[in-house]
Amino acid sequence: MRIQFPENLTWGAATAAFQIEGAPDVDGKVPSIWDRFTARPGRVQDGSDAGIACDHYRRYAEDLDLMATLGLGAYRFSISWPRVMSGPDARVNRRGLDFYDRLVDGLLERGIRPFATLYHWDLPWFEEQRGGWESRATAWRFADYAEVVARRLGDRVKHWVTVNEPLTVVAAGYVSGDHAPGRRNPLMAFRVAHHLLLAHGAALQRLRALVPNARVGAALNLFPVIPRRRGDVRIAERIDALANRLFADPILTGRYPNPVRRLLSVFNWTLRPGDLDLIGQPVDFVGVNHYSRIIIERSRLPWLGFRLARSPDPNAVHTDMDWEIYPRSFLDTLTWLRERYDNPPVYVTENGAAFADRVEADGSVQDAARRDYLEAYLFMLRKALDAGSDIRGYFVWSLLDNFEWALGLSKRFGLVHVDYDTLKRTPKSSAYWYASVCRTGGFDLPEPMYRSLLATALDDSLDLIEEHDLARATP
């Protein structure tokens, strides 16, 4: 069965600066919170660091040629704030900007549209020393940094992502402490969330003022929050408010969801007059990062409130990240976004899977599981388009195997395999398949798989609670 997409749909791949660039102290780059975090013993699962990673900073031309070979129409990359700004006195590091200047020129020469992300988690250490995201002033300094980048690249870069996955910054950086800066202060997390939203709004304002025809949005990790049992509905709704709506509501409606408003009212130092007007300025698109759903059940420990539950499907398959492969969740997420927020334009800014890939004796990397994953999720993307979702583009995560944050070099998300000893790049079998998708705008799906996925997309009886499908719940 042929799955075909509109001709104007953008096909791309995504990366992040800290995960691929390496060169942490080259050409004037200063430390980030992640440089400091990964240097602490025990913080990275496999003991590795990102000092080399994929060495993209030196090998970017090779990687650009790879993108061209794959036929990518667009490339989403992030700009390293500590590579561009070299100190607290607003000093601009021209050599750092030169790198991104060369990268953008190289993309355009190869017919690849640049999508630039301004913040993908690598806050400069000098900003952390001044309070980091706990300080309101960081949002305005982020806007100053955005202005520096826009003045240099805005004549060629027209698509901008302000902040990437603010939920992960808050939850992993300030609640669990698993990510930089490694805090465990849930009450402070609300302040951090608000300041990240302010940073988005302030940067959007600068970009609009400086870049003709700019298209600006934020990349949010969105997913259905499903109650495990009927008695778990209320706790699942609260987690949905704190995970999905905490960021989507202020950006797309100019207000916080009710449960969050009540919390913020307790901390009146966080929300000030005019903040929500700044945060809620109209965006040109919503970036959707999606990988799977989460299932919630009440914890046996009353003080904890909830815990993540395993899939009720005994045959459920998981990725190497232990994330359930459940393609229906992608359709549900896009449907929820369309119905709740009046169908905003969407770029799927991240979607992909990690598997334990290895190089075969013949030098190839056969990753059939990744191709199966992408086929299934792209099928659901097609169904969302059929239902009327305004989807403009799709970016695989990731172009290259890379440094997976606190998991180090142990997880492989890439279309392209990277040997971390030699830094040799080897396109996987999924890369050749995706290259065909980029060239033809579609793919052939085996009929049994097509029928199975179609049944999944249409069968509401799969809802864990038939009367209460949170994936499509109204406000």
C-alpha positions in Angstrom: 0.0 0.0 0.0 1.4 3.4 -1.0 1.5 6.0 1.7 1.9 9.4 -0.1 2.3 12.8 1.4 1.6 16.4 0.1 4.3 17.7 -2.2 4.9 20.7 -0.1 5.6 18.8 3.1 9.2 19.5 4.3 11.3 16.4 5.1 14.3 16.9 7.4 16.4 15.6 10.2 17.4 17.2 13.5 20.4 17.5 15.9 21.5 19.5 18.9 24.8 21.4 19.3 26.0 19.9 22.6 25.2 16.3 21.4 27.2 16.4 18.2 29.6 19.4 18.0 32.4 18.5 20.5 35.2 21.1 20.5 34.1 22.4 23.9 37.0 24.9 24.3 37.8 25.7 20.7 37.6 29.1 19.0 36.5 30.9 22.1 33.7 28.7 23.3 33.1 28.8 27.1 31.7 26.1 29.3 28.0 25.3 29.5 26.0 23.8 32.4 26.3 20.5 30.6 30.1 20.7 30.3 30.2 21.2 34.1 27.4 18.6 34.8 29.1 15.8 32.7 32.4 16.4 34.4 30.9 15.3 37.8 31.6 11.7 38.6 28.5 9.5 38.3 26.4 11.9 36.4 26.7 10.2 33.0 25.6 6.5 32.8 28.5 5.2 30.7 31.1 7.6 32.1 31.5 9.3 28.7 31.5 13.0 27.9 30.7 15.2 25.0 34.2 16.6 24.5 34.4 14.9 21.1 30.9 13.5 20.5 30.6 13.4 16.7 33.2 16.1 16.2 30.7 17.9 14.0 32.4 21.2 14.7 35.4 20.1 12.6 33.5 17.6 10.3 30.5 19.7 9.5 31.3 19.7 5.8 31.2 15.9 5.7 27.9 15.9 7.5 26.5 18.5 5.1 27.4 16.2 2.3 25.6 13.3 4.1 22.5 15.4 4.3 22.6 16.2 0.6 23.1 12.5 -0.2 20.0 11.7 1.9 18.0 14.3 0.0 17.0 16.3 3.1 14.9 19.3 2.4 15.6 20.9 5.7 18.0 20.5 8.7 17.1 21.5 12.2 20.2 22.3 14.3 20.8 24.2 17.5 23.1 27.1 18.1 25.3 26.9 21.2 24.7 30.0 23.4 28.2 29.6 25.0 29.8 29.3 21.6 28.3 32.6 20.5 28.4 34.7 23.8 31.7 34.4 25.6 31.1 36.2 28.9 28.7 37.9 31.2 29.6 41.3 29.8 27.7 40.5 26.6 30.9 39.9 24.6 30.1 38.3 21.3 32.4 35.5 20.1 32.8 36.2 16.4 34.6 32.9 15.8 31.7 31.0 17.2 29.2 32.9 15.0 31.5 32.2 12.0 30.9 28.5 12.5 27.2 28.8 12.2 27.6 31.3 9.3 29.6 28.6 7.4 27.0 25.9 8.4 24.1 27.9 7.1 25.9 28.8 3.8 26.8 25.1 3.4 23.1 24.1 3.8 21.9 26.7 1.3 24.5 25.7 -1.2 23.1 22.2 -1.0 19.5 23.2 -1.3 18.7 22.4 2.4 16.6 24.8 4.3 18.0 25.8 7.8 15.8 25.6 10.9 17.7 27.1 13.8 17.0 26.3 17.5 18.2 29.0 19.9 18.1 27.0 23.1 18.6 23.2 23.3 19.6 23.1 26.9 23.3 24.3 26.9 23.0 27.4 29.1 26.4 29.1 29.5 28.0 28.4 32.8 28.5 32.2 33.4 24.7 32.6 33.2 24.2 29.8 35.7 26.5 31.6 38.1 24.2 34.6 37.8 21.1 32.6 38.7 20.4 30.6 35.6 16.8 30.0 34.7 15.9 30.6 38.4 16.5 34.3 37.6 14.1 36.3 35.6 16.9 38.4 34.1 18.1 35.3 32.2 15.1 35.6 30.0 16.1 39.1 28.8 19.7 38.1 28.3 18.5 35.2 26.2 16.7 37.7 24.1 19.9 39.7 23.7 21.7 36.5 22.6 18.8 35.8 20.1 19.3 39.3 18.7 23.0 38.7 18.1 22.3 35.5 16.2 19.4 37.1 14.3 21.5 40.0 13.1 24.2 37.6 11.8 22.0 34.8 10.3 18.6 36.3 9.8 19.2 37.3 6.2 19.4 33.5 5.4 17.6 31.7 8.2 13.9 32.2 8.2 12.7 29.3 10.5 13.4 29.6 14.2 12.7 27.5 17.3 13.1 29.6 20.4 13.3 26.9 23.1 13.4 23.1 22.9 11.4 20.9 25.3 11.1 23.3 28.3 9.3 20.5 30.1 12.5 18.4 30.0 14.5 21.3 31.2 12.2 21.7 34.2 11.5 18.1 35.0 14.9 16.6 34.5 17.0 19.7 35.5 15.0 20.9 38.5 12.8 18.0 39.7 14.6 14.7 39.2 18.1 16.3 38.9 19.1 13.8 36.2 20.0 16.6 33.8 22.0 19.8 34.1 22.1 21.8 36.3 21.1 18.9 38.6 18.6 20.5 41.0 15.9 18.8 43.0 13.6 21.6 43.9 10.0 21.0 42.5 8.8 24.4 43.9 11.5 26.2 42.0 10.6 24.3 38.9 7.5 26.5 38.4 9.6 29.7 38.4 12.0 28.1 35.9 9.1 27.1 33.7 7.8 30.6 33.7 11.2 32.1 32.9 11.7 29.7 30.0 8.3 30.9 28.6 9.3 34.5 29.1 12.5 33.7 27.2 10.5 32.3 24.3 8.3 35.4 24.2 11.2 37.9 24.4 13.2 36.1 21.7 10.1 35.8 19.4 9.7 39.6 19.7 13.4 40.3 18.8 13.3 37.8 15.9 10.1 39.4 14.4 11.7 42.8 14.7 14.9 41.8 13.0 14.3 39.0 10.5 12.0 39.7 7.5 9.5 37.0 7.0 10.6 35.1 10.1 8.7 32.0 11.1 9.0 31.4 14.8 7.8 28.8 17.2 8.8 26.7 20.2 9.4 22.9 20.2 7.3 21.2 22.9 7.5 17.5 23.8 3.8 16.4 23.7 2.3 13.0 24.5 -0.9 11.5 25.7 -1.2 11.0 29.5 -3.3 7.9 29.9 -4.8 6.7 33.3 -4.0 3.0 34.0 -7.3 2.4 35.7 -10.6 4.4 36.2 -9.4 5.5 39.6 -6.4 7.1 38.1 -8.2 9.6 35.8 -7.9 12.6 38.1 -4.2 12.2 38.7 -3.7 11.7 35.0 -5.5 14.9 34.2 -3.2 16.8 36.7 -0.1 15.3 35.1 -1.4 16.3 31.7 -1.8 19.9 32.9 1.7 19.9 34.2 3.3 18.2 31.3 1.5 19.2 28.1 -0.6 22.2 29.0 1.9 24.0 31.3 3.7 25.2 28.2 1.2 24.8 25.3 -1.6 26.8 27.0 0.4 29.9 27.7 2.0 29.9 24.2 -1.1 29.2 22.3 -3.9 30.7 24.5 -2.1 33.3 26.6 -3.1 31.7 29.9 -2.0 28.9 32.2 -4.2 25.9 32.8 -6.3 26.1 36.0 -4.2 23.7 38.2 -1.1 25.7 37.3 -2.8 29.1 37.9 -3.6 28.0 41.4 0.0 27.1 42.1 1.4 30.3 40.6 -1.0 32.3 42.7 0.8 31.0 45.8 4.1 32.3 44.4 3.1 35.8 43.3 6.8 36.7 42.7 6.7 34.6 39.6 3.9 36.0 37.4 3.8 39.7 36.7 1.5 42.0 34.7 2.2 41.7 31.0 4.0 38.4 31.2 1.3 36.3 29.6 0.8 38.9 26.8 4.5 38.5 26.0 4.4 34.7 26.2 1.1 34.4 24.3 2.2 36.4 21.2 1.0 34.5 18.1 3.5 31.9 16.9 3.9 30.9 13.3 4.0 27.2 14.1 4.2 24.7 17.0 7.2 22.3 17.0 6.1 18.9 18.2 8.6 16.5 19.7 6.9 13.1 20.1 8.2 9.6 20.9 5.5 7.7 22.8 2.7 7.9 25.4 2.9 7.7 29.2 0.6 5.7 31.4 -0.1 7.0 34.9 -1.3 5.2 38.0 -1.6 6.2 41.6 1.4 5.5 43.8 1.2 3.3 46.8 3.1 6.0 48.6 0.6 8.8 49.2 3.2 11.5 49.4 4.5 10.7 45.9 1.0 10.9 44.3 1.7 9.0 41.0 4.1 6.7 39.2 4.6 5.7 35.6 3.0 2.3 34.7 4.0 -0.3 32.2 1.9 -0.8 29.1 -1.1 -3.1 29.7 -0.3 -4.8 26.4 1.8 -7.9 27.2 3.1 -7.9 23.6 4.2 -4.2 23.7 7.6 -3.5 22.1 10.0 -1.0 23.6 12.9 1.0 22.2 16.4 0.9 23.6 15.3 3.9 25.8 12.5 1.6 27.2 9.9 3.7 25.5 6.8 1.9 24.3 6.4 1.8 20.6 2.7 2.9 20.3 2.1 4.7 17.0 -1.5 5.6 17.9 -0.1 8.0 20.5 1.3 10.2 17.6 -2.1 10.5 16.0 -3.7 11.2 19.3 -1.2 13.9 20.1 -1.7 15.7 16.7 -5.5 15.3 17.0 -5.4 16.8 20.5 -3.3 19.7 19.3 -5.7 20.4 16.4 -8.9 20.2 18.5 -7.7 22.0 21.6 -5.8 24.9 19.9 -7.8 25.5 16.7 -5.4 23.7 14.4 -2.2 25.6 14.5 0.5 25.0 11.9 2.8 22.2 13.0 6.3 21.0 12.3 7.1 17.6 13.8 10.5 18.8 15.1 11.5 15.4 16.6 10.4 11.8 16.1 12.5 8.7 16.2 13.8 5.8 18.2 17.0 4.4 19.7 18.0 0.8 19.1 21.2 -1.1 19.8 22.6 -0.8 16.3 25.8 -2.5 15.2 28.0 -2.6 12.2 27.8 -6.0 10.3 30.8 -7.9 8.9 30.1 -6.4 5.5 30.2 -2.8 6.9 26.5 -2.2 6.8 24.1 -1.3 9.6 20.8 -3.1 9.3 18.3 -1.3 11.5 15.0 -2.8 10.4 13.4 -2.0 13.8 13.9 1.8 13.1 12.4 1.6 9.7 9.4 -0.2 11.1 9.1 2.5 13.8 9.3 5.3 11.2 6.8 3.6 8.9 4.3 3.2 11.6 4.6 6.7 13.0 4.5 8.3 9.5 1.4 6.3 8.7 -0.2 8.0 11.7 1.1 11.3 10.4 -0.7 10.7 7.2 -3.9 9.9 9.1 -3.6 13.2 11.0 -3.2 15.0 7.7 -6.3 13.2 6.3 -8.2 14.4 9.4 -7.3 18.0 8.7 -4.2 18.7 10.9 -2.1 21.5 9.4 1.3 19.8 9.4 4.0 21.5 7.4 7.1 19.3 8.0 8.7 16.3 9.7 12.2 16.0 11.2 13.6 12.6 12.2 15.5 12.5 15.4 18.3 12.2 14.7 20.6 12.6 11.8 23.6 11.1 13.7 24.1 8.9 16.6 25.2 11.3 19.3 25.7 12.0 23.0 22.4 11.2 24.7 22.7 13.6 27.6 22.9 11.7 31.0 23.0 8.4 29.1 26.2 9.3 27.3 27.1 7.5 24.2 25.1 4.4 25.1 22.0 5.1 23.0 21.8 5.4 19.2 19.0 7.4 17.6 20.8 8.2 14.3 20.0 7.5 10.7 23.7 7.5 10.4 25.9 5.3 12.6 28.9 7.0 14.2 31.9 5.0 15.4 33.0 6.9 18.4 36.6 5.7 18.2 37.2 6.6 14.5 34.3 9.0 14.0 33.5 7.2 10.8 29.9 7.8 9.6 27.9 4.9 8.1 24.4 5.5 6.9 22.1 2.8 8.3 19.5 0.9 6.2 16.9 3.3 7.6 18.8 6.2 6.2 18.6 4.8 2.6 14.9 4.2 3.2 14.3 7.7 4.5 16.3 9.1 1.5 13.7 7.5 -0.7 10.9 9.1 1.4 12.6 12.5 1.0 12.9 12.1 -2.8 9.5 10.6 -3.5 7.3 12.0 -0.7 6.1 8.6 0.3 6.8 4.9 0.9 5.2 1.5 0.2 3.8 -0.2 3.3 3.3 -4.0 3.4 -0.4 -4.7 3.3 -0.6 -6.7 6.5 1.2 -3.8 8.4 -1.1 -1.3 6.7 -4.3 -3.1 7.8 -3.0 -3.5 11.3 -2.1 0.2 11.6 -5.4 1.2 10.1 -7.3 -0.8 12.6 -5.3 0.7 15.4 -5.9 4.2 14.1 -9.7 3.7 13.9 -10.4 1.5 16.9 -11.5 3.6 19.8 -12.0 0.4 21.9 -8.2 0.4 22.4 -8.6 3.3 24.9 -7.7 2.1 28.3 -10.7 3.8 29.7 -13.5 3.8 27.1 -15.4 6.7 28.5 -12.4 8.9 29.1 -9.8 9.2 26.4 -7.4 11.8 27.7 -5.6 11.9 24.4 -8.5 13.8 23.0 -10.0 15.3 26.1 -11.5 18.8 26.0 -10.1 21.4 28.4 
